[in-house]
């Protein structure tokens, strides 16, 4: 898809932001409201005040702030170009999809979703992650991606992570998704059934890592080791960790590979409060991934056709070159045969004129004319000696 670059100057941008809301204008350039506002400030383009468009909609006649003249020219912003119609349509469709799904999720009975039987993958993960043994003692993270859903959390966050996963997977099921564990890759796959689009999924907890400072007890243990190692070679060095790991309880979801989206807890909103946003984002991501896969299929098909055409043309070219080379060889051999016959006829005339055509000369003439026939492409004969395989050199 080729993007058509449309030059935008101050006057054009000024007329647009005073004809429609900034949010509408920003979408045409693939920018946010804040991003377009920054560009307007850099270009000294005035913007309508808050409530301007509501008052216009109510029928009030509002004053339009004129575009000020600049004492010196402003630097042109290279990335302010309008999106191609196809890409703009895709973005608008994604917005509509997100709005629709958020409305569906927010109006759905959350209590019924939570009270329904636990999702099978969440139930298996709960059983596996609650085991007492087999977990690393340093990072505190529990994870078994080759056995259960790809979750990496500490013990204190297991309940919250699994409860959120249960709600997420059940809500995604209403949007045509299912989930499976790829044991060979150690990955969890969210699959949109309608298009068979597959997205990698992980849920991890952020662990804060700090440099470990040895405690007085660890220093005493280390000192005892150095004193004892002088006479006891079998003593083992005490293990003192390099880092300390502290759970934060901050969860992050990562979905997809290319493209990829992430959602995480923020100081103002948790993932549970962003459930509708996450589900809508995953649905749109599946659509984008499917479109990218279809584009890749078309690209590969076009490449395959181009490669097949290239091979056909090269093969035809090689065959034509070989055919022409054979033509040149036949023409050359025919000329050589004509010359040999003419030479043999001249030799015979000279010998007859001198009255000295001996038996040996007659034999030579027959041999010469046979060689001319062998060269002539119009005479189908073979030579007993020259057409025979080359003899092999005897080995010692």
KAWOJO-V179301 format. One record per helix or strand. SS is the DSSP state (H for helix, E for strand). FROM is the first residue (numbers start at 1). TO is the last residue. If there is no record, write none. Layout:
# KAWOJO-V179301
ss->SS from->FROM to->TO
ss->SS from->FROM to->TO
This chain:
# KAWOJO-V179301
ss->H from->10 to->17
ss->H from->22 to->28
ss->H from->33 to->42
ss->H from->52 to->57
ss->H from->85 to->107
ss->H from->110 to->115
ss->H from->120 to->129
ss->E from->142 to->142
ss->E from->151 to->153
ss->H from->155 to->174
ss->E from->177 to->182
ss->E from->187 to->192
ss->E from->197 to->211
ss->H from->216 to->228
ss->E from->243 to->256
ss->E from->260 to->264
ss->H from->275 to->354
ss->H from->359 to->375
